[in-house]
Amino acid sequence: MESRSEQDQSGGPVRTPLPRLFAVFFRLGALSWGGGSTLSVMMMEEFIQRQSWMSFTQYASLAGISRISPGMNLVALTILVGLRQSGPAGVPVALLGLTLPSLLVIGVLCGLVRSAARSPMVLGAMQGVNGVVVGLLLAAGWRTLEELRREAPDRFVVCLAIVGVSLAASLLLAWGPVQVLLLAAGISMMPVWLRSRRDE
Amino acid sequence: MTLWLLFLAVLKSSALSFSGGAAFPILEADVVGRYRWLNPAGFTAAIGLGSVSPGPTGYGSLAVGYYVAGWPGAIVAAVAVMLPPMTILVLLPLRRRLGGLRGAREAAQGVAAASVGLLLLLGLGLWHQSDRPVITAIAAAVTFIASLKRVSPPLLVALGALAGVLLRA
């Protein structure tokens, strides 16, 4: 968190006005067609280059912290940047800016498709979309594996074992996803606990 | 009552995942499996429409919310996905005091690894339940490869819809 101490020394951060903050996040929310990877690149460019809000190091520090929070990392990053730029009021304003475009587009789009759900054309289209969604879900899983290999190469074998355990628990024991994820978190943390107990 | 249960279901799926797509298997277990608000085709349609909309991948939960309960459902889902990341505001001061949360990163990695297995099972499950398994398998394989080559999801969904229309005509 060097970023904060640096700013405090220079007489406190310059606050971004709330309307400006809202506009920046609304733009990010509205133009990020293509999901998380698109949005993540857009956010980095926006904060560092377009707005000059922070250096790359400061951005990397915030992005790193956002990764340990439950829920979507990019939403956590939005919260952190909103707080940093405009104080506590910046949190809801940044979140609203990011979310409003998605909410509007999703609502209108789903409404249109649902109202025409019986038309043969929409039925055909949605059958085509069905396969694409299956492919997107599998690709999301694959990309997660690649990220894990990049982030923690020394623990990648553990991660692969956890994939196996999660498949076995779901298929053989009929465990629900919640139990599977809690088990995985436990297995993954075990070496750290054991090491810290040995150190004490 | 449905809105409240929907809120809890989206909140749970979001809180237990660290990246967007990982929430969908958890959400599907409740929305399709437990409460039967949607059938598999409806769930897939919602995720598909979520992918052609802007914003993070996990905002597909808003589309699921809309499919379950219209605009109120989408709004409830939007609030529910914004709450779990708020934990970061609590973790932030803790992190500085404890010098890093011991094991938090490893726990996140474990959850991410398990979500790979859950995404695989969800994908195969939705394929198994689709009306036209062969076409679905071909579309899924093409999408998988194209997506790893960084072709944008909205474009892929649009192409899938077009192919679906042409095959039916």
Interface residues (C-beta under 8 A of the other chain):
Chain A: M1 G29 A30 L31 S32 W33 G34 G35 G36 S37 T38 L39 I65 S66 R67 I68 S69 P70 G71 M72 N73 L74 V75 A76 T78 I79 L80 L83 V91 L95 L98 T99 P101 S102 L103 V105 I106 G107 L109 C110 G111 V113 R114 P120 M121 L123 G124 A125 M126 Q127 G128 V129 N130 G131 V132 V133 V134 G135 L136 L137 L138 A139 A140 G141 W142 R143 T144 L145 E147 L148 E151 A152 R155 V158 C159 L160 I162 V163 G164 V165 S166 L167 S170 L171 G176 P177 V178 V180 L181 L183 A184 A185 G186 I187 S188 M189 P191 V192 W193 S196
Chain B: K12 S14 A15 L16 S17 F18 S19 G20 G21 A22 A23 F24 P25 I26 A29 A41 T44 A45 A46 I47 G48 L49 G50 S51 V52 S53 P54 G55 P56 T57 G58 Y59 L62 A63 Y66 Y67 G70 W71 A74 I75 A78 V81 M82 L83 P84 P85 M86 T87 I88 L89 L91 L92 R95 R96 L101 R102 G103 A104 R105 E106 A107 A108 Q109 G110 V111 A112 A113 A114 S115 V116 G117 L118 L119 L120 L121 L122 G123 L126 W127 S130 D131 R132 I135 T136 A137 I138 A139 A140 A141 V142 T143 F144 A146 S147 L148 R150 S152 P153 P154 L156 V157 L159 G160 A161 L162 A163 G164 V165 L166 L167 R168 A169
